Amino acid sequence: MVSPCGKKLRIEKLWKDPVEQALKDAILIEDYPEHGRPLPDCLLLGFIETDPVHVVAAIDETFDRIVIITVYRPDIKRWENDWKRRKK
């Protein structure tokens, strides 16, 4: 059985290994406060070859792990050409 997250990754045509590679050089573009969230999280920008991907990840310092919340391909209608800033 494929998890809901796995289904979304398949729809987006994103695969585990390339996403993991993209995370190795990802940069922080938004930091989300812990208010109302179980863990502090952030939005990261990485690239699979030349294609941008956004990853929302939570930092669990207690258990020394990073939890991936979602991975998606940013939409040019919503993001500037650098993929770091939302359009106004």
PDB file of N, CA, C and O in Angstrom:
ATOM      1  N   MET A   1       0.847  -1.180   0.000  1.00  0.00           N
ATOM      2  CA  MET A   1       0.000   0.000   0.000  1.00  0.00           C
ATOM      3  C   MET A   1       0.889   1.240   0.000  1.00  0.00           C
ATOM      4  O   MET A   1       1.863   1.312   0.750  1.00  0.00           O
ATOM      5  N   VAL A   2       0.556   2.199  -0.831  1.00  0.00           N
ATOM      6  CA  VAL A   2       1.333   3.437  -0.941  1.00  0.00           C
ATOM      7  C   VAL A   2       0.704   4.486  -0.034  1.00  0.00           C
ATOM      8  O   VAL A   2      -0.513   4.672  -0.035  1.00  0.00           O
ATOM      9  N   SER A   3       1.545   5.172   0.742  1.00  0.00           N
ATOM     10  CA  SER A   3       1.046   6.204   1.644  1.00  0.00           C
ATOM     11  C   SER A   3       0.518   7.390   0.839  1.00  0.00           C
ATOM     12  O   SER A   3       0.867   7.536  -0.333  1.00  0.00           O
ATOM     13  N   PRO A   4      -0.331   8.255   1.452  1.00  0.00           N
ATOM     14  CA  PRO A   4      -0.800   9.462   0.756  1.00  0.00           C
ATOM     15  C   PRO A   4       0.368  10.312   0.267  1.00  0.00           C
ATOM     16  O   PRO A   4       0.308  10.885  -0.821  1.00  0.00           O
ATOM     17  N   CYS A   5       1.431  10.394   1.069  1.00  0.00           N
ATOM     18  CA  CYS A   5       2.614  11.157   0.669  1.00  0.00           C
ATOM     19  C   CYS A   5       3.253  10.518  -0.562  1.00  0.00           C
ATOM     20  O   CYS A   5       3.644  11.221  -1.494  1.00  0.00           O
ATOM     21  N   GLY A   6       3.357   9.218  -0.570  1.00  0.00           N
ATOM     22  CA  GLY A   6       3.930   8.514  -1.710  1.00  0.00           C
ATOM     23  C   GLY A   6       3.118   8.730  -2.975  1.00  0.00           C
ATOM     24  O   GLY A   6       3.684   8.866  -4.060  1.00  0.00           O
ATOM     25  N   LYS A   7       1.794   8.763  -2.848  1.00  0.00           N
ATOM     26  CA  LYS A   7       0.928   9.010  -4.003  1.00  0.00           C
ATOM     27  C   LYS A   7       1.172  10.407  -4.558  1.00  0.00           C
ATOM     28  O   LYS A   7       1.256  10.591  -5.772  1.00  0.00           O
ATOM     29  N   LYS A   8       1.289  11.399  -3.663  1.00  0.00           N
ATOM     30  CA  LYS A   8       1.524  12.774  -4.105  1.00  0.00           C
ATOM     31  C   LYS A   8       2.867  12.870  -4.823  1.00  0.00           C
ATOM     32  O   LYS A   8       2.974  13.544  -5.848  1.00  0.00           O
ATOM     33  N   LEU A   9       3.885  12.205  -4.297  1.00  0.00           N
ATOM     34  CA  LEU A   9       5.190  12.225  -4.949  1.00  0.00           C
ATOM     35  C   LEU A   9       5.108  11.608  -6.341  1.00  0.00           C
ATOM     36  O   LEU A   9       5.750  12.097  -7.271  1.00  0.00           O
ATOM     37  N   ARG A  10       4.337  10.556  -6.491  1.00  0.00           N
ATOM     38  CA  ARG A  10       4.187   9.925  -7.812  1.00  0.00           C
ATOM     39  C   ARG A  10       3.460  10.857  -8.769  1.00  0.00           C
ATOM     40  O   ARG A  10       3.840  10.966  -9.935  1.00  0.00           O
ATOM     41  N   ILE A  11       2.416  11.530  -8.287  1.00  0.00           N
ATOM     42  CA  ILE A  11       1.686  12.482  -9.137  1.00  0.00           C
ATOM     43  C   ILE A  11       2.622  13.589  -9.606  1.00  0.00           C
ATOM     44  O   ILE A  11       2.579  13.996 -10.767  1.00  0.00           O
ATOM     45  N   GLU A  12       3.467  14.075  -8.697  1.00  0.00           N
ATOM     46  CA  GLU A  12       4.421  15.141  -9.014  1.00  0.00           C
ATOM     47  C   GLU A  12       5.636  14.598  -9.780  1.00  0.00           C
ATOM     48  O   GLU A  12       6.506  15.363 -10.195  1.00  0.00           O
ATOM     49  N   LYS A  13       5.688  13.280  -9.963  1.00  0.00           N
ATOM     50  CA  LYS A  13       6.833  12.614 -10.604  1.00  0.00           C
ATOM     51  C   LYS A  13       8.140  12.932  -9.871  1.00  0.00           C
ATOM     52  O   LYS A  13       9.155  13.267 -10.481  1.00  0.00           O
ATOM     53  N   LEU A  14       8.076  12.815  -8.558  1.00  0.00           N
ATOM     54  CA  LEU A  14       9.241  12.992  -7.699  1.00  0.00           C
ATOM     55  C   LEU A  14       9.545  11.654  -7.042  1.00  0.00           C
ATOM     56  O   LEU A  14       8.642  10.966  -6.566  1.00  0.00           O
ATOM     57  N   TRP A  15      10.824  11.291  -7.019  1.00  0.00           N
ATOM     58  CA  TRP A  15      11.230  10.008  -6.475  1.00  0.00           C
ATOM     59  C   TRP A  15      12.175  10.218  -5.304  1.00  0.00           C
ATOM     60  O   TRP A  15      12.863  11.236  -5.226  1.00  0.00           O
ATOM     61  N   LYS A  16      12.208   9.272  -4.413  1.00  0.00           N
ATOM     62  CA  LYS A  16      12.947   9.361  -3.155  1.00  0.00           C
ATOM     63  C   LYS A  16      14.412   9.747  -3.337  1.00  0.00           C
ATOM     64  O   LYS A  16      14.870  10.715  -2.730  1.00  0.00           O
ATOM     65  N   ASP A  17      15.147   9.018  -4.154  1.00  0.00           N
ATOM     66  CA  ASP A  17      16.585   9.280  -4.287  1.00  0.00           C
ATOM     67  C   ASP A  17      16.890  10.680  -4.820  1.00  0.00           C
ATOM     68  O   ASP A  17      17.740  11.363  -4.247  1.00  0.00           O
ATOM     69  N   PRO A  18      16.233  11.141  -5.894  1.00  0.00           N
ATOM     70  CA  PRO A  18      16.510  12.508  -6.356  1.00  0.00           C
ATOM     71  C   PRO A  18      16.121  13.575  -5.331  1.00  0.00           C
ATOM     72  O   PRO A  18      16.799  14.596  -5.213  1.00  0.00           O
ATOM     73  N   VAL A  19      15.033  13.346  -4.591  1.00  0.00           N
ATOM     74  CA  VAL A  19      14.641  14.305  -3.552  1.00  0.00           C
ATOM     75  C   VAL A  19      15.701  14.346  -2.452  1.00  0.00           C
ATOM     76  O   VAL A  19      16.070  15.425  -1.988  1.00  0.00           O
ATOM     77  N   GLU A  20      16.187  13.192  -2.037  1.00  0.00           N
ATOM     78  CA  GLU A  20      17.255  13.155  -1.025  1.00  0.00           C
ATOM     79  C   GLU A  20      18.499  13.894  -1.520  1.00  0.00           C
ATOM     80  O   GLU A  20      19.129  14.625  -0.756  1.00  0.00           O
ATOM     81  N   GLN A  21      18.854  13.710  -2.786  1.00  0.00           N
ATOM     82  CA  GLN A  21      20.006  14.421  -3.356  1.00  0.00           C
ATOM     83  C   GLN A  21      19.757  15.923  -3.342  1.00  0.00           C
ATOM     84  O   GLN A  21      20.651  16.696  -2.998  1.00  0.00           O
ATOM     85  N   ALA A  22      18.553  16.340  -3.712  1.00  0.00           N
ATOM     86  CA  ALA A  22      18.209  17.770  -3.732  1.00  0.00           C
ATOM     87  C   ALA A  22      18.328  18.380  -2.342  1.00  0.00           C
ATOM     88  O   ALA A  22      18.706  19.544  -2.205  1.00  0.00           O
ATOM     89  N   LEU A  23      18.008  17.609  -1.316  1.00  0.00           N
ATOM     90  CA  LEU A  23      18.080  18.114   0.054  1.00  0.00           C
ATOM     91  C   LEU A  23      19.510  18.351   0.522  1.00  0.00           C
ATOM     92  O   LEU A  23      19.745  19.174   1.407  1.00  0.00           O
ATOM     93  N   LYS A  24      20.453  17.646  -0.056  1.00  0.00           N
ATOM     94  CA  LYS A  24      21.846  17.796   0.368  1.00  0.00           C
ATOM     95  C   LYS A  24      22.374  19.205   0.137  1.00  0.00           C
ATOM     96  O   LYS A  24      23.201  19.693   0.908  1.00  0.00           O
ATOM     97  N   ASP A  25      21.904  19.861  -0.919  1.00  0.00           N
ATOM     98  CA  ASP A  25      22.353  21.222  -1.231  1.00  0.00           C
ATOM     99  C   ASP A  25      21.234  22.246  -1.087  1.00  0.00           C
ATOM    100  O   ASP A  25      21.370  23.377  -1.552  1.00  0.00           O
ATOM    101  N   ALA A  26      20.143  21.867  -0.457  1.00  0.00           N
ATOM    102  CA  ALA A  26      18.991  22.764  -0.325  1.00  0.00           C
ATOM    103  C   ALA A  26      19.338  23.979   0.531  1.00  0.00           C
ATOM    104  O   ALA A  26      20.205  23.933   1.403  1.00  0.00           O
ATOM    105  N   ILE A  27      18.621  25.072   0.245  1.00  0.00           N
ATOM    106  CA  ILE A  27      18.794  26.296   1.031  1.00  0.00           C
ATOM    107  C   ILE A  27      17.482  26.641   1.725  1.00  0.00           C
ATOM    108  O   ILE A  27      16.398  26.339   1.226  1.00  0.00           O
ATOM    109  N   LEU A  28      17.601  27.266   2.860  1.00  0.00           N
ATOM    110  CA  LEU A  28      16.442  27.708   3.635  1.00  0.00           C
ATOM    111  C   LEU A  28      15.864  28.953   2.977  1.00  0.00           C
ATOM    112  O   LEU A  28      16.585  29.924   2.750  1.00  0.00           O
ATOM    113  N   ILE A  29      14.557  28.933   2.667  1.00  0.00           N
ATOM    114  CA  ILE A  29      13.944  30.139   2.105  1.00  0.00           C
ATOM    115  C   ILE A  29      12.862  30.726   3.009  1.00  0.00           C
ATOM    116  O   ILE A  29      12.547  31.911   2.898  1.00  0.00           O
ATOM    117  N   GLU A  30      12.296  29.928   3.890  1.00  0.00           N
ATOM    118  CA  GLU A  30      11.333  30.434   4.871  1.00  0.00           C
ATOM    119  C   GLU A  30      11.465  29.621   6.147  1.00  0.00           C
ATOM    120  O   GLU A  30      11.619  28.400   6.114  1.00  0.00           O
ATOM    121  N   ASP A  31      11.402  30.316   7.263  1.00  0.00           N
ATOM    122  CA  ASP A  31      11.480  29.662   8.567  1.00  0.00           C
ATOM    123  C   ASP A  31      10.143  29.891   9.254  1.00  0.00           C
ATOM    124  O   ASP A  31       9.714  31.037   9.394  1.00  0.00           O
ATOM    125  N   TYR A  32       9.486  28.843   9.678  1.00  0.00           N
ATOM    126  CA  TYR A  32       8.166  28.955  10.291  1.00  0.00           C
ATOM    127  C   TYR A  32       8.286  28.830  11.809  1.00  0.00           C
ATOM    128  O   TYR A  32       8.959  27.932  12.316  1.00  0.00           O
ATOM    129  N   PRO A  33       7.629  29.736  12.523  1.00  0.00           N
ATOM    130  CA  PRO A  33       7.699  29.671  13.990  1.00  0.00           C
ATOM    131  C   PRO A  33       6.996  28.428  14.530  1.00  0.00           C
ATOM    132  O   PRO A  33       6.166  27.811  13.861  1.00  0.00           O
ATOM    133  N   GLU A  34       7.353  28.093  15.740  1.00  0.00           N
ATOM    134  CA  GLU A  34       6.804  26.904  16.393  1.00  0.00           C
ATOM    135  C   GLU A  34       5.363  27.119  16.860  1.00  0.00           C
ATOM    136  O   GLU A  34       4.678  26.157  17.209  1.00  0.00           O
ATOM    137  N   HIS A  35       4.902  28.356  16.870  1.00  0.00           N
ATOM    138  CA  HIS A  35       3.562  28.669  17.388  1.00  0.00           C
ATOM    139  C   HIS A  35       2.479  27.844  16.684  1.00  0.00           C
ATOM    140  O   HIS A  35       2.298  27.946  15.470  1.00  0.00           O
ATOM    141  N   GLY A  36       1.776  27.039  17.450  1.00  0.00           N
ATOM    142  CA  GLY A  36       0.680  26.241  16.918  1.00  0.00           C
ATOM    143  C   GLY A  36       1.125  25.022  16.122  1.00  0.00           C
ATOM    144  O   GLY A  36       0.305  24.363  15.483  1.00  0.00           O
ATOM    145  N   ARG A  37       2.397  24.724  16.158  1.00  0.00           N
ATOM    146  CA  ARG A  37       2.915  23.558  15.433  1.00  0.00           C
ATOM    147  C   ARG A  37       3.628  22.652  16.430  1.00  0.00           C
ATOM    148  O   ARG A  37       4.204  23.134  17.405  1.00  0.00           O
ATOM    149  N   PRO A  38       3.593  21.355  16.194  1.00  0.00           N
ATOM    150  CA  PRO A  38       4.265  20.450  17.141  1.00  0.00           C
ATOM    151  C   PRO A  38       5.788  20.584  17.105  1.00  0.00           C
ATOM    152  O   PRO A  38       6.451  20.343  18.114  1.00  0.00           O
ATOM    153  N   LEU A  39       6.348  20.964  15.955  1.00  0.00           N
ATOM    154  CA  LEU A  39       7.799  21.121  15.804  1.00  0.00           C
ATOM    155  C   LEU A  39       8.068  22.364  14.961  1.00  0.00           C
ATOM    156  O   LEU A  39       7.246  22.734  14.123  1.00  0.00           O
ATOM    157  N   PRO A  40       9.212  23.009  15.175  1.00  0.00           N
ATOM    158  CA  PRO A  40       9.562  24.110  14.269  1.00  0.00           C
ATOM    159  C   PRO A  40       9.825  23.532  12.877  1.00  0.00           C
ATOM    160  O   PRO A  40      10.411  22.458  12.745  1.00  0.00           O
ATOM    161  N   ASP A  41       9.389  24.253  11.839  1.00  0.00           N
ATOM    162  CA  ASP A  41       9.634  23.758  10.499  1.00  0.00           C
ATOM    163  C   ASP A  41      10.050  24.880   9.562  1.00  0.00           C
ATOM    164  O   ASP A  41      10.066  26.051   9.939  1.00  0.00           O
ATOM    165  N   CYS A  42      10.382  24.506   8.344  1.00  0.00           N
ATOM    166  CA  CYS A  42      10.911  25.473   7.399  1.00  0.00           C
ATOM    167  C   CYS A  42      10.630  25.018   5.976  1.00  0.00           C
ATOM    168  O   CYS A  42      10.279  23.865   5.724  1.00  0.00           O
ATOM    169  N   LEU A  43      10.797  25.963   5.049  1.00  0.00           N
ATOM    170  CA  LEU A  43      10.666  25.673   3.628  1.00  0.00           C
ATOM    171  C   LEU A  43      12.052  25.726   3.011  1.00  0.00           C
ATOM    172  O   LEU A  43      12.779  26.705   3.171  1.00  0.00           O
ATOM    173  N   LEU A  44      12.407  24.666   2.305  1.00  0.00           N
ATOM    174  CA  LEU A  44      13.716  24.550   1.678  1.00  0.00           C
ATOM    175  C   LEU A  44      13.564  24.526   0.162  1.00  0.00           C
ATOM    176  O   LEU A  44      12.556  24.051  -0.363  1.00  0.00           O
ATOM    177  N   LEU A  45      14.563  25.037  -0.528  1.00  0.00           N
ATOM    178  CA  LEU A  45      14.614  24.984  -1.981  1.00  0.00           C
ATOM    179  C   LEU A  45      15.787  24.114  -2.394  1.00  0.00           C
ATOM    180  O   LEU A  45      16.928  24.353  -2.000  1.00  0.00           O
ATOM    181  N   GLY A  46      15.488  23.108  -3.187  1.00  0.00           N
ATOM    182  CA  GLY A  46      16.525  22.251  -3.743  1.00  0.00           C
ATOM    183  C   GLY A  46      16.269  22.072  -5.228  1.00  0.00           C
ATOM    184  O   GLY A  46      15.264  22.545  -5.758  1.00  0.00           O
ATOM    185  N   PHE A  47      17.174  21.395  -5.887  1.00  0.00           N
ATOM    186  CA  PHE A  47      17.027  21.171  -7.325  1.00  0.00           C
ATOM    187  C   PHE A  47      17.272  19.712  -7.649  1.00  0.00           C
ATOM    188  O   PHE A  47      18.186  19.081  -7.117  1.00  0.00           O
ATOM    189  N   ILE A  48      16.433  19.187  -8.538  1.00  0.00           N
ATOM    190  CA  ILE A  48      16.640  17.874  -9.126  1.00  0.00           C
ATOM    191  C   ILE A  48      17.057  18.182 -10.554  1.00  0.00           C
ATOM    192  O   ILE A  48      16.247  18.579 -11.391  1.00  0.00           O
ATOM    193  N   GLU A  49      18.340  17.987 -10.804  1.00  0.00           N
ATOM    194  CA  GLU A  49      18.971  18.466 -12.029  1.00  0.00           C
ATOM    195  C   GLU A  49      18.745  19.971 -12.076  1.00  0.00           C
ATOM    196  O   GLU A  49      19.290  20.681 -11.232  1.00  0.00           O
ATOM    197  N   THR A  50      17.967  20.494 -13.022  1.00  0.00           N
ATOM    198  CA  THR A  50      17.720  21.942 -13.058  1.00  0.00           C
ATOM    199  C   THR A  50      16.317  22.300 -12.592  1.00  0.00           C
ATOM    200  O   THR A  50      15.940  23.471 -12.611  1.00  0.00           O
ATOM    201  N   ASP A  51      15.540  21.304 -12.174  1.00  0.00           N
ATOM    202  CA  ASP A  51      14.152  21.540 -11.758  1.00  0.00           C
ATOM    203  C   ASP A  51      14.067  21.844 -10.270  1.00  0.00           C
ATOM    204  O   ASP A  51      14.588  21.084  -9.454  1.00  0.00           O
ATOM    205  N   PRO A  52      13.406  22.963  -9.901  1.00  0.00           N
ATOM    206  CA  PRO A  52      13.281  23.307  -8.489  1.00  0.00           C
ATOM    207  C   PRO A  52      12.275  22.412  -7.772  1.00  0.00           C
ATOM    208  O   PRO A  52      11.278  21.986  -8.354  1.00  0.00           O
ATOM    209  N   VAL A  53      12.552  22.138  -6.512  1.00  0.00           N
ATOM    210  CA  VAL A  53      11.599  21.459  -5.636  1.00  0.00           C
ATOM    211  C   VAL A  53      11.596  22.193  -4.298  1.00  0.00           C
ATOM    212  O   VAL A  53      12.631  22.655  -3.819  1.00  0.00           O
ATOM    213  N   HIS A  54      10.422  22.285  -3.717  1.00  0.00           N
ATOM    214  CA  HIS A  54      10.273  22.841  -2.374  1.00  0.00           C
ATOM    215  C   HIS A  54      10.013  21.684  -1.422  1.00  0.00           C
ATOM    216  O   HIS A  54       9.264  20.756  -1.730  1.00  0.00           O
ATOM    217  N   VAL A  55      10.644  21.760  -0.268  1.00  0.00           N
ATOM    218  CA  VAL A  55      10.473  20.750   0.767  1.00  0.00           C
ATOM    219  C   VAL A  55      10.131  21.466   2.066  1.00  0.00           C
ATOM    220  O   VAL A  55      10.867  22.348   2.508  1.00  0.00           O
ATOM    221  N   VAL A  56       9.018  21.086   2.671  1.00  0.00           N
ATOM    222  CA  VAL A  56       8.701  21.575   4.012  1.00  0.00           C
ATOM    223  C   VAL A  56       9.176  20.489   4.963  1.00  0.00           C
ATOM    224  O   VAL A  56       8.756  19.335   4.876  1.00  0.00           O
ATOM    225  N   ALA A  57      10.061  20.883   5.874  1.00  0.00           N
ATOM    226  CA  ALA A  57      10.662  19.927   6.804  1.00  0.00           C
ATOM    227  C   ALA A  57      10.558  20.435   8.232  1.00  0.00           C
ATOM    228  O   ALA A  57      10.690  21.633   8.481  1.00  0.00           O
ATOM    229  N   ALA A  58      10.321  19.533   9.161  1.00  0.00           N
ATOM    230  CA  ALA A  58      10.275  19.858  10.584  1.00  0.00           C
ATOM    231  C   ALA A  58      11.549  19.339  11.242  1.00  0.00           C
ATOM    232  O   ALA A  58      12.075  18.288  10.875  1.00  0.00           O
ATOM    233  N   ILE A  59      12.030  20.095  12.218  1.00  0.00           N
ATOM    234  CA  ILE A  59      13.255  19.733  12.927  1.00  0.00           C
ATOM    235  C   ILE A  59      12.881  19.194  14.306  1.00  0.00           C
ATOM    236  O   ILE A  59      12.329  19.917  15.136  1.00  0.00           O
ATOM    237  N   ASP A  60      13.184  17.928  14.538  1.00  0.00           N
ATOM    238  CA  ASP A  60      12.901  17.288  15.820  1.00  0.00           C
ATOM    239  C   ASP A  60      14.236  17.095  16.550  1.00  0.00           C
ATOM    240  O   ASP A  60      14.886  16.058  16.419  1.00  0.00           O
ATOM    241  N   GLU A  61      14.625  18.106  17.316  1.00  0.00           N
ATOM    242  CA  GLU A  61      15.918  18.056  18.010  1.00  0.00           C
ATOM    243  C   GLU A  61      15.939  17.001  19.112  1.00  0.00           C
ATOM    244  O   GLU A  61      16.992  16.432  19.401  1.00  0.00           O
ATOM    245  N   THR A  62      14.791  16.736  19.728  1.00  0.00           N
ATOM    246  CA  THR A  62      14.722  15.737  20.794  1.00  0.00           C
ATOM    247  C   THR A  62      15.207  14.374  20.316  1.00  0.00           C
ATOM    248  O   THR A  62      15.963  13.698  21.014  1.00  0.00           O
ATOM    249  N   PHE A  63      14.773  13.975  19.134  1.00  0.00           N
ATOM    250  CA  PHE A  63      15.139  12.667  18.586  1.00  0.00           C
ATOM    251  C   PHE A  63      16.182  12.771  17.475  1.00  0.00           C
ATOM    252  O   PHE A  63      16.454  11.792  16.780  1.00  0.00           O
ATOM    253  N   ASP A  64      16.770  13.973  17.307  1.00  0.00           N
ATOM    254  CA  ASP A  64      17.834  14.205  16.329  1.00  0.00           C
ATOM    255  C   ASP A  64      17.436  13.700  14.942  1.00  0.00           C
ATOM    256  O   ASP A  64      18.108  12.855  14.351  1.00  0.00           O
ATOM    257  N   ARG A  65      16.306  14.252  14.433  1.00  0.00           N
ATOM    258  CA  ARG A  65      15.848  13.844  13.111  1.00  0.00           C
ATOM    259  C   ARG A  65      15.172  15.002  12.397  1.00  0.00           C
ATOM    260  O   ARG A  65      14.772  15.993  13.010  1.00  0.00           O
ATOM    261  N   ILE A  66      15.057  14.851  11.104  1.00  0.00           N
ATOM    262  CA  ILE A  66      14.323  15.796  10.260  1.00  0.00           C
ATOM    263  C   ILE A  66      13.133  15.046   9.699  1.00  0.00           C
ATOM    264  O   ILE A  66      13.278  13.937   9.184  1.00  0.00           O
ATOM    265  N   VAL A  67      11.961  15.643   9.796  1.00  0.00           N
ATOM    266  CA  VAL A  67      10.734  15.022   9.313  1.00  0.00           C
ATOM    267  C   VAL A  67      10.287  15.790   8.064  1.00  0.00           C
ATOM    268  O   VAL A  67      10.074  17.001   8.120  1.00  0.00           O
ATOM    269  N   ILE A  68      10.149  15.093   6.953  1.00  0.00           N
ATOM    270  CA  ILE A  68       9.681  15.713   5.723  1.00  0.00           C
ATOM    271  C   ILE A  68       8.158  15.786   5.781  1.00  0.00           C
ATOM    272  O   ILE A  68       7.480  14.766   5.909  1.00  0.00           O
ATOM    273  N   ILE A  69       7.635  17.000   5.687  1.00  0.00           N
ATOM    274  CA  ILE A  69       6.179  17.208   5.718  1.00  0.00           C
ATOM    275  C   ILE A  69       5.604  17.051   4.311  1.00  0.00           C
ATOM    276  O   ILE A  69       4.642  16.310   4.105  1.00  0.00           O
ATOM    277  N   THR A  70       6.196  17.750   3.352  1.00  0.00           N
ATOM    278  CA  THR A  70       5.742  17.649   1.968  1.00  0.00           C
ATOM    279  C   THR A  70       6.866  18.047   1.021  1.00  0.00           C
ATOM    280  O   THR A  70       7.797  18.761   1.391  1.00  0.00           O
ATOM    281  N   VAL A  71       6.751  17.570  -0.199  1.00  0.00           N
ATOM    282  CA  VAL A  71       7.677  17.908  -1.277  1.00  0.00           C
ATOM    283  C   VAL A  71       6.814  18.228  -2.494  1.00  0.00           C
ATOM    284  O   VAL A  71       5.877  17.495  -2.810  1.00  0.00           O
ATOM    285  N   TYR A  72       7.137  19.331  -3.175  1.00  0.00           N
ATOM    286  CA  TYR A  72       6.362  19.680  -4.365  1.00  0.00           C
ATOM    287  C   TYR A  72       7.191  20.512  -5.323  1.00  0.00           C
ATOM    288  O   TYR A  72       8.217  21.083  -4.953  1.00  0.00           O
ATOM    289  N   ARG A  73       6.732  20.567  -6.548  1.00  0.00           N
ATOM    290  CA  ARG A  73       7.337  21.428  -7.556  1.00  0.00           C
ATOM    291  C   ARG A  73       6.650  22.789  -7.469  1.00  0.00           C
ATOM    292  O   ARG A  73       5.434  22.866  -7.643  1.00  0.00           O
ATOM    293  N   PRO A  74       7.388  23.855  -7.205  1.00  0.00           N
ATOM    294  CA  PRO A  74       6.750  25.173  -7.089  1.00  0.00           C
ATOM    295  C   PRO A  74       6.173  25.631  -8.425  1.00  0.00           C
ATOM    296  O   PRO A  74       6.731  25.348  -9.485  1.00  0.00           O
ATOM    297  N   ASP A  75       5.067  26.330  -8.361  1.00  0.00           N
ATOM    298  CA  ASP A  75       4.348  26.818  -9.537  1.00  0.00           C
ATOM    299  C   ASP A  75       4.855  28.213  -9.888  1.00  0.00           C
ATOM    300  O   ASP A  75       4.900  29.088  -9.024  1.00  0.00           O
ATOM    301  N   ILE A  76       5.231  28.428 -11.130  1.00  0.00           N
ATOM    302  CA  ILE A  76       5.738  29.728 -11.577  1.00  0.00           C
ATOM    303  C   ILE A  76       4.681  30.826 -11.413  1.00  0.00           C
ATOM    304  O   ILE A  76       5.028  32.005 -11.346  1.00  0.00           O
ATOM    305  N   LYS A  77       3.415  30.458 -11.350  1.00  0.00           N
ATOM    306  CA  LYS A  77       2.354  31.449 -11.138  1.00  0.00           C
ATOM    307  C   LYS A  77       2.393  32.013  -9.721  1.00  0.00           C
ATOM    308  O   LYS A  77       1.916  33.122  -9.478  1.00  0.00           O
ATOM    309  N   ARG A  78       2.959  31.254  -8.789  1.00  0.00           N
ATOM    310  CA  ARG A  78       2.978  31.669  -7.379  1.00  0.00           C
ATOM    311  C   ARG A  78       4.353  32.104  -6.887  1.00  0.00           C
ATOM    312  O   ARG A  78       4.462  32.765  -5.854  1.00  0.00           O
ATOM    313  N   TRP A  79       5.409  31.735  -7.624  1.00  0.00           N
ATOM    314  CA  TRP A  79       6.772  31.989  -7.167  1.00  0.00           C
ATOM    315  C   TRP A  79       7.553  32.784  -8.199  1.00  0.00           C
ATOM    316  O   TRP A  79       7.361  32.623  -9.404  1.00  0.00           O
ATOM    317  N   GLU A  80       8.439  33.648  -7.708  1.00  0.00           N
ATOM    318  CA  GLU A  80       9.333  34.407  -8.587  1.00  0.00           C
ATOM    319  C   GLU A  80      10.281  33.441  -9.282  1.00  0.00           C
ATOM    320  O   GLU A  80      10.379  32.277  -8.894  1.00  0.00           O
ATOM    321  N   ASN A  81      10.979  33.920 -10.309  1.00  0.00           N
ATOM    322  CA  ASN A  81      11.867  33.066 -11.111  1.00  0.00           C
ATOM    323  C   ASN A  81      13.004  32.442 -10.321  1.00  0.00           C
ATOM    324  O   ASN A  81      13.569  31.436 -10.749  1.00  0.00           O
ATOM    325  N   ASP A  82      13.354  33.024  -9.166  1.00  0.00           N
ATOM    326  CA  ASP A  82      14.427  32.439  -8.356  1.00  0.00           C
ATOM    327  C   ASP A  82      13.913  31.332  -7.442  1.00  0.00           C
ATOM    328  O   ASP A  82      14.701  30.665  -6.772  1.00  0.00           O
ATOM    329  N   TRP A  83      12.598  31.133  -7.411  1.00  0.00           N
ATOM    330  CA  TRP A  83      11.910  30.106  -6.622  1.00  0.00           C
ATOM    331  C   TRP A  83      12.021  30.327  -5.118  1.00  0.00           C
ATOM    332  O   TRP A  83      11.650  29.455  -4.332  1.00  0.00           O
ATOM    333  N   LYS A  84      12.529  31.493  -4.713  1.00  0.00           N
ATOM    334  CA  LYS A  84      12.742  31.794  -3.292  1.00  0.00           C
ATOM    335  C   LYS A  84      11.693  32.745  -2.727  1.00  0.00           C
ATOM    336  O   LYS A  84      11.500  32.807  -1.513  1.00  0.00           O
ATOM    337  N   ARG A  85      11.020  33.480  -3.598  1.00  0.00           N
ATOM    338  CA  ARG A  85      10.085  34.504  -3.134  1.00  0.00           C
ATOM    339  C   ARG A  85       8.715  34.292  -3.774  1.00  0.00           C
ATOM    340  O   ARG A  85       8.596  34.028  -4.971  1.00  0.00           O
ATOM    341  N   ARG A  86       7.688  34.418  -2.935  1.00  0.00           N
ATOM    342  CA  ARG A  86       6.323  34.322  -3.444  1.00  0.00           C
ATOM    343  C   ARG A  86       5.995  35.589  -4.222  1.00  0.00           C
ATOM    344  O   ARG A  86       6.446  36.678  -3.868  1.00  0.00           O
ATOM    345  N   LYS A  87       5.210  35.441  -5.278  1.00  0.00           N
ATOM    346  CA  LYS A  87       4.759  36.615  -6.028  1.00  0.00           C
ATOM    347  C   LYS A  87       3.728  37.365  -5.206  1.00  0.00           C
ATOM    348  O   LYS A  87       2.973  36.773  -4.435  1.00  0.00           O
ATOM    349  N   LYS A  88       3.710  38.649  -5.382  1.00  0.00           N
ATOM    350  CA  LYS A  88       2.755  39.496  -4.627  1.00  0.00           C
ATOM    351  C   LYS A  88       1.472  39.680  -5.385  1.00  0.00           C
ATOM    352  O   LYS A  88       0.563  40.357  -4.905  1.00  0.00           O
TER     353      LYS A  88
END
